């Protein structure tokens, strides 16, 4: 397990101030006792739902959905994909969906090369 998954929530919560701190305090007070700690993905989703304005969500969604490799080399496309995917996690909550979307944005020849890879379990990490 990586450091973000094991310590990310605690690290971010420690740095919260103002309305974010109040939101987290209210959330923890109303959360049933005995539930396991939130994963980083669960926390991120809750936080983005609360604090990412709808206009920014829509802008992120549009950029993410229209992202294509085009003239970028694959590493440039991958970097841009990761940047756009962070706020778009609500659109593609599972790793498999993110892999599928990544491959869809590749150039046609690259997609053909990747077709055989989609039959196996691959990850974006």
MODELLER restraints for C-alpha pairs under 7 A, 6 or more apart:
rsr = mdl.restraints
at = mdl.atoms
rsr.add(forms.Gaussian(group=physical.xy_distance, feature=features.Distance(at['CA:4:A'], at['CA:40:A']), mean=6.86, stdev=0.5))
rsr.add(forms.Gaussian(group=physical.xy_distance, feature=features.Distance(at['CA:5:A'], at['CA:39:A']), mean=6.36, stdev=0.5))
rsr.add(forms.Gaussian(group=physical.xy_distance, feature=features.Distance(at['CA:5:A'], at['CA:40:A']), mean=5.19, stdev=0.5))
rsr.add(forms.Gaussian(group=physical.xy_distance, feature=features.Distance(at['CA:8:A'], at['CA:40:A']), mean=6.21, stdev=0.5))
rsr.add(forms.Gaussian(group=physical.xy_distance, feature=features.Distance(at['CA:9:A'], at['CA:40:A']), mean=5.90, stdev=0.5))
rsr.add(forms.Gaussian(group=physical.xy_distance, feature=features.Distance(at['CA:9:A'], at['CA:43:A']), mean=6.78, stdev=0.5))
rsr.add(forms.Gaussian(group=physical.xy_distance, feature=features.Distance(at['CA:45:A'], at['CA:90:A']), mean=6.69, stdev=0.5))
rsr.add(forms.Gaussian(group=physical.xy_distance, feature=features.Distance(at['CA:60:A'], at['CA:84:A']), mean=6.60, stdev=0.5))
rsr.add(forms.Gaussian(group=physical.xy_distance, feature=features.Distance(at['CA:60:A'], at['CA:87:A']), mean=6.63, stdev=0.5))
rsr.add(forms.Gaussian(group=physical.xy_distance, feature=features.Distance(at['CA:60:A'], at['CA:88:A']), mean=6.48, stdev=0.5))
rsr.add(forms.Gaussian(group=physical.xy_distance, feature=features.Distance(at['CA:61:A'], at['CA:88:A']), mean=6.00, stdev=0.5))
rsr.add(forms.Gaussian(group=physical.xy_distance, feature=features.Distance(at['CA:64:A'], at['CA:84:A']), mean=5.47, stdev=0.5))
rsr.add(forms.Gaussian(group=physical.xy_distance, feature=features.Distance(at['CA:64:A'], at['CA:85:A']), mean=6.64, stdev=0.5))
rsr.add(forms.Gaussian(group=physical.xy_distance, feature=features.Distance(at['CA:67:A'], at['CA:105:A']), mean=6.20, stdev=0.5))
rsr.add(forms.Gaussian(group=physical.xy_distance, feature=features.Distance(at['CA:68:A'], at['CA:105:A']), mean=4.36, stdev=0.5))
rsr.add(forms.Gaussian(group=physical.xy_distance, feature=features.Distance(at['CA:68:A'], at['CA:106:A']), mean=6.13, stdev=0.5))
rsr.add(forms.Gaussian(group=physical.xy_distance, feature=features.Distance(at['CA:69:A'], at['CA:77:A']), mean=5.35, stdev=0.5))
rsr.add(forms.Gaussian(group=physical.xy_distance, feature=features.Distance(at['CA:69:A'], at['CA:105:A']), mean=5.75, stdev=0.5))
rsr.add(forms.Gaussian(group=physical.xy_distance, feature=features.Distance(at['CA:69:A'], at['CA:106:A']), mean=4.98, stdev=0.5))
rsr.add(forms.Gaussian(group=physical.xy_distance, feature=features.Distance(at['CA:69:A'], at['CA:107:A']), mean=5.90, stdev=0.5))
rsr.add(forms.Gaussian(group=physical.xy_distance, feature=features.Distance(at['CA:70:A'], at['CA:107:A']), mean=6.35, stdev=0.5))
rsr.add(forms.Gaussian(group=physical.xy_distance, feature=features.Distance(at['CA:92:A'], at['CA:98:A']), mean=5.80, stdev=0.5))
rsr.add(forms.Gaussian(group=physical.xy_distance, feature=features.Distance(at['CA:95:A'], at['CA:123:A']), mean=6.91, stdev=0.5))
rsr.add(forms.Gaussian(group=physical.xy_distance, feature=features.Distance(at['CA:99:A'], at['CA:123:A']), mean=6.74, stdev=0.5))
rsr.add(forms.Gaussian(group=physical.xy_distance, feature=features.Distance(at['CA:99:A'], at['CA:124:A']), mean=6.37, stdev=0.5))
rsr.add(forms.Gaussian(group=physical.xy_distance, feature=features.Distance(at['CA:103:A'], at['CA:111:A']), mean=6.03, stdev=0.5))
